[in-house]
Amino acid sequence: MKRIDNLKRKVRVPVKGGNVMSNKMITYVFYILTIAVILIGIVLSINGSLEMFPTDEQQGKVRIAGMVLVGLGFVGGVTAMIFKNRKKSGI
């Protein structure tokens, strides 16, 4: 009976190497993509439409799209920070 109980128990064995580097790499790539999306959104918001003679409607649409990109970038950054902290605390 004791042997069956020991087999049912899950034992976590710490593994050095392998998975830690890939998690860091994924987090860093996510940070870089987040910064790129935020910067593109800011550029679109400032410059507006890049056509030769844009209408006011086109300018407005591009500025809205830029602000959406900035918002998505911030959401992505917060998600990456939560993911990184979750991995550290073991939750």
Secondary structure as UniProt FT lines:
FT   HELIX           2..8
FT   HELIX           18..47
FT   HELIX           56..89
//
